[in-house]
Amino acid sequence: MRRGIAAVALAAAVIVSASACGSGGGSGSAASGPVTITWWDTSDATNEAPVFKALAADFEKANPDVKVTYVNVPFADAQSKFQTAAGSKGAPDVLRADVGWTAGFAKSGFLAPLDSTPAATDAAAFQPSLVQQAKYDGKLYGVPQVTDTLALMYNKDLFAKAGITKAPTTWDELKADAAQVKERTGVDGFAFNPQGYYAMPFLYGEGTDMLDVAAKRITVNSPAAVKGIDTLKALVASPGIAKLDTTSNGYGTIMDAFDNGKVAAIIQGPWENANVLKGTAFADKANLGIATVPAGSTGKAGAPLGGHNLVAYAGSDAAHQAAAQKFIAFMTSAQTQTTTATKNGTLPTRADSYTPEVKANPGIAGYQAVLPSGQPRPAVAQYSSLYDPLGTDLIKILSGQESTQAGLDNVAAAAKKLLPDYTAQ
C-alpha cells in the first residue's frame, strides 16, 4: 500500500502546480529564466519515491532551463485529485498515471497528445503492447515508465520436497500440484487473492475478456467467461488450497504466508518482489520461482498488463508542455529506467534497460520472461472501473452465495451502466 504526504503539503503543491501550468503563462519564460514544471509522482513514498526525486534533481542538473517541483501524491488519491485539478485548470504538468487511467483522462481532454514530440522520440524502443495501452483514439497520450503483469510465484524448495520438478502450465496441473504439496509437506499448495484483477487470467485462459471492444459487446458473462470463473471456483475448493480469505487483511495474510513458507504458490505481480525476497522462505533468492500463469482450456495463458505512464497536462501553456516533454523523455530513457530498476526493483518498459545488472535481480529477470503473456487493457475509459464489480461478485461466487452465471450477470449489468452503447449478452 502506498503511503502519501500530509494533506497540507499536498494542498500547497496543488497551488504551486496551478501557478506553474495553464495558458496564463505560469512561472518562467525565455526572458525571465527557467521554466518550472510540477510533477506528481504516485510511487510508494517510502520505497520508491526517493529514487524518483533524485532522478528529477539529475534532470535539473542536465537541463538548467527547467526546474521541477516534485510532489509525491498518494496513489490511492491521485486519480480523483488529478481529475479535480484538471477540471479547474490547475493540474500538474506531468503525472505518473496508472495505465488504467490514461484512456479516461485522454477522453476527458485532460492530456496532451505526445506523438511526434521529444517525449516520444524513443517510442520504437518500448514494448509494443505497452505503447498500445498508452494510446487512446489512435493517439499517444503517455510514455510507459514501469510495467508489471501477474505471474505464478512459487517456492522451489517446497515444490522439490513434494517431488514437483517444474511449474504447472495449466490450472489442472496447479490443482494437482497443490494437493501433492499439501500431502507431502503439510503446507498449503496455493492461495488465491479474491479480487477482480487477479481473476483475469481465468478469463484470458478461455480466450475472452470483460469486453469485446471491436464488437462493442459486454462479454464478462459470456459462456467462455463463466467457464473461466467456474475453473477458478473448482480450484479454490480443491484439496491443498488455502481457505479463501475475504477479510480486509486478506491480501497481507496471503503475502505473509507465502513470504514465510506457509503456502507454496500464489498469483502475484512484481510490485511484491522486494517484500517477498525479505521473507524467511527466500533468504536464498534463488528459491523464488516465477512462471507464466497457467493456461485455460484454450491452451493459452494470459495476465493483465499493468504499470504506469508519464502523461502531460493539456492545460499547460506551450513553454511548460515543451519542458514536460523533455522531462518525460529523460525519465523514460534507457539509462534512467536502468537506474530505477536497479534501485527500486521495478520492471523497465524498454528492452535496452534490461542490463546484466538489472537482470541479476531474480524477480526482474523472472517477470521479464513472462511479460509476453501480458494482455494490454483496451483503450476504453471505463474499463478499469469494471474490476470493482467483478471483485464484489467474485467473492459471492467463490463463497457459494450465488451461481457463477448470476454473479457475472450482475457484473455485466454494472458494465452496461458504465457503457450504455455496448450490447449485453
N, C-alpha and C positions, 0 to 999 in steps of 0.2 A: 504494500500500500504506500503510495507516495505521500510524503508529508510536505506541507506548504509553509509559506511565510505568514506573518501576522497580518490581520485584516488592515491595520493602519498602514503598514508598509505597502500593501497591495494597492490600497486606495491612492497613496501618494504616487505609486508607479503609474497608475492609470492617468492621473493628472499630467505626469511627465510625458506619457505617450501621446496624450491629446495635444500637447504643445509641440510634439515632435512630428506630428502627422497632419494629413489633410491638405486641401487645396489652399488654405490660408497662408502657407509659406513655411510654418514651423521654424525650427532653430537651425541656423547655418545656411550659407549660400556661398557661391563662388567668391563673392565680395567680402562677406563677413567672417569666413572661416569654415572650419569643418562642419559637415552635416552630422547631426546627432539623430540616430535611429534608436528605436526601442525594440528589444527582443523579449518576448515572453517565452521562457523555457519551461516546459512542463515535465521535465525529467525529475527523478527522485532527488529530493533536496539534500539528502544525506549521502547517498552512494554514487550519484551520477553528476549532479549539478556542479560540484567543484571543478570537474574536468571541463565542462562546457563554459563555465565562467572564465577559466584560464584561457581557453581557446579564443573566446571573444576578445580578451586582452591581447592575445597574439595577433589577432586580426587588426586591431587598432594600431599596433606597432608597425605592421606591414602596410597599413593604409592610413597614413596620418590625416587624410582628408575626411575620414569618417570616424565618429565616436559612437560607441554602443552603450546604451543604457540597458544593463542586464537586469531582468526581473524573473525570479523563479516563482511560477504560479502553480498551485496545487493542481495536479492533473484532473482530479475529480470535479474541480470547479471551473476549469479553463474553458470548456466548450460554451457554457452559459455566459461566462464573463466576456468572452470574445464576441458572442452574438450581441450582448448588450452594448459593449463598447463600439462595435462596428455600426450598430444602428444609430448611435449618437455621434458618429464621425470622430471617435476618439480611440480607435483600436491601435495596437502596436503595429509598427511597420513590418515586423516579422513574427510569426508564431510557429512554434513546434506543435503541429497538429496531428492527432491520431489519424491514420489513413481513413478511418471511417467517417471523419468529419469533413474531409476535403470536398466531396461532391456537394454536400449540403451547403457549405459556406460558399462554394462557387455558384450554386444555383441561386443563392440569395444575393449575389452580386458583391460579396464582401472581399473576394480575392481578385488579384490582378493576374491575367494570363502571363506565363513565363516563357512561352515559345519564342525562339529567336532572340532571347535576352542573354546577358552574361551568366545568369543563373543556370541556364540550360545548355551551356556550351558543351559539357561532357555527357549529355543525355545518352549517347550511344554506349557509354561505359557502364551504365546501370543495368541491372537485371530487367529484361523487358516487361515481365509481369508486374514489377514494382512501378515502373513508369506508367503502365496501363492503368493501375488503380490510383495514380496521381492525376489522372485526366478526368474531365467532365465535358460532355458535349463536344468531344473531339479536340479540346484544348488542354494544354498542360497547366495545371494550377499549383503544383507542388514539386519539390525535388526530394526524393527519398533520402532520409538521413540515417535511419536504422531500420532493420526489418526483423521479423520473427515469424514463426509458424509453430504449430503444435507437432509434437513427436512422441513416440513411446520412450520414456525414460525408464531404464531398468537397472537393477542391481546384479551385476555379472556374477558376483560371488554366490548369491542366493540361487540364481539360475543354475550355476555349476553344481552346487550342492544338491539340487533337485534332479541333476542329470540332464539338464537342458543345455544344448550347445550353441543355440542361435536364437535370435529374437523371433517372435511369431510374426508371420506375414499376413495372416487372416484373423478375423475375430474368433473363428472356431479354434484356431491354434492357440490364441491367447486364453480362451476359456479352458482348454486342456492343460496349458502350462500353469495357469493359476491354481488349478486343482492339484497338480503334481507338486508345485512348490509348497502348498499348504500341507499336503500329505507327508512330504519328506523333510520339511524344515520346521513346520508348525507356524510359519509366518504367512500372513495373507499374501496371495499372489498378485492381486491387483486391487486398486482403489480408484473410483471414478468421482470426479467433481461434477455434481449435477447442475451445471449451468449451461445455458443455451449455446454459448460459443464452443464449449467442449463437446457438444453433441454433433457439431457439423461434420466431423469425419464419417459419421454413420450415414449421413445423407449423401455425402460425396461418394462413399463406397457403393452406393446404389445408383450412381450416375445422375443424381438430382441435386437441387439447391432449394432454397426457400422461395426463389422467384425464377421464372423464365423471362428474362428481360426482353429478349428478341420478340417473343410472342405476347409480352405484357400480360403474363399469366401468373397467378399465385400457385405455387407448387408445393408448399410446405405440408399440405395434407394430401398429396398425391399418393397413389399406391406404392411408388418407389420410396417416398419419404416414410410412409407407415412401415414398410418393410425394414428400413434402416433403424428406426426407433424401436421396432419390435426386436431387432437384433441386439440393441443396447439393453433393452428390458430383460431379455433372456440372459445376457451376460452378467448383469449385476445381481441376478437371482441365482447364479451358479455357485457351486462349491468352490471355496478358495478365494472368493471375492469379499473384500471388506464390507461391512454393513454400511449401507448408504447413509451419509451424514448430511442432513438438510438443515443443520443449525447455522447460525450466523458465523460460527467459528469453524465451520466445516472445512473451508479451504486450508486454514492454518493447521488444522488437525491432520489432514491428509499429508501436507508437506512435512510436518514434524515426523510422522510415521515413516515416510519414505527416507527422509534425511538420516534417520537413525536406525534404519534396517528393520523396521517393523512391518513394512509392506514392500513387495519386490518390484512392482511396476506401477506407473501412472502415465496418464496423458498430460503433457505439460509443455510450456514454452520456454525459450532461452532466458527470459527475464528472471527465472529462478536458478540459473546456473551457479551464480556466486553463492547463494544461500545453500544450495544442495552440496556444493563442494566443501562447505564448512561443517557438514554433518558428520557424525561419528562413523557412519557407514561408508563415507567416501574420503577418509583420511588419505587413502591411496586413490588419487584421482582417476587412475586407470580402471577403477571398479565401476565407474559410471558408463552405462551403455545408452546410446541414443540411436533409435531406429525410426524409419518411416512408420507412421501409424498403420495398423493392419488394414487390409483391403476388405471390401464387402463382396457381395456375390458377383459383381461385375468383374472382379479380378483387379480392379484399380483402387488405389489408395489416394486420399486427398485430405488436406487440412487447410484451414483459412490462413491466408497471409495477413499479417498484422504489421505493426511498426509505426513510424512517424515520418511525416513530410514537413519540410520547411516551406511555408507559404508566405506570400506578400500581400499586405492590405491594399485593396483597391482605392481606398480613400486618401492615401498618402500622395503628396504632390510629386512632380517629376523628379526633383532632386533626391527626395527620400526614397522613391522607388528605385532609382538608379543605385543608390547606396545599399538598399536592401538586396538588390540582385547581386551586387558584388559580395555582400556578406554571405548570402545563401551559397554562392559558388565556393567560397572559402570553406564554409562549414560542411560542405558535402564533397570536398575534394578528396582525392585518394589519400594524401598524407594526413589530413585531419581525421578521416574515418579510421585510418590505421591507428592513430593515437587514441581515438575514442574506444576502439575495440580492445586495444591493449590494456587500457586503464580501467574501462568500465565493464569489459566482458560482453559487450553487445555485438550484434551481427552487422557487418558492413553491408551496404547495398550495391557495391560495385566490386567486380572480381579482382581488380588491381589493388584492393586494400587487404586482401587475404594473404598477407606476407607470412613467411615461416614463423615469425614471432607471434603473429596473431593466431595462426593455426596451432601453435603449441598449447593453446588452451583447449582441452578436450571437449568442452562444451561448445565452443565456437566451431571447431572442426566437425563435430558431430552434427550440429544443426546446419552447417553449410551443405553437408551431404544430403540432407533431407529437404532442402529448400525447393528442389524441382517438383516436389509433390504439392507444393503450396498452390492454393486456388485464390486468385485475386478477387476482391469483393466487387460486385457490379457497381457501375457508376450511377447508382440510384441514391438520391439524397437520404431517403428514409430507410435504406437497407439495414444499417447498423441498429436502428431502433427496434428491429424485429427480434433481436437476441433476447430482450427482456420478456416479452410474452412467451417466447419459446421456452425460456428457463422456468417461468412460472408454471406452465402446464407440464413441462418435462418432469418436475418433481411429483406432480399428481399422477402422471402416467407410471413413473418408476415405483411409486409408493402404492400402486394399485387402487388409487382413488377414482380413476377414470380410465376408459379404454384409450388405446393409442389413437384410434381414429377420432374419437370425441375430443381428445386433448388437442390434436393437431388441427381439427376443425375450428377450435377456439382461437388458435394462433392465426389461422387463415382469416378469421373474422376480424381480428385485430389488424392484420395486414391490409384488409380491404378498406378499413377506416383510414389508414395512412395512405393508401394507393387506390383511390376510388376509380381510377381509369383502368385498373387491372382487372382481368377476368378471374373469378374464383372457380375452384374445381366444381 
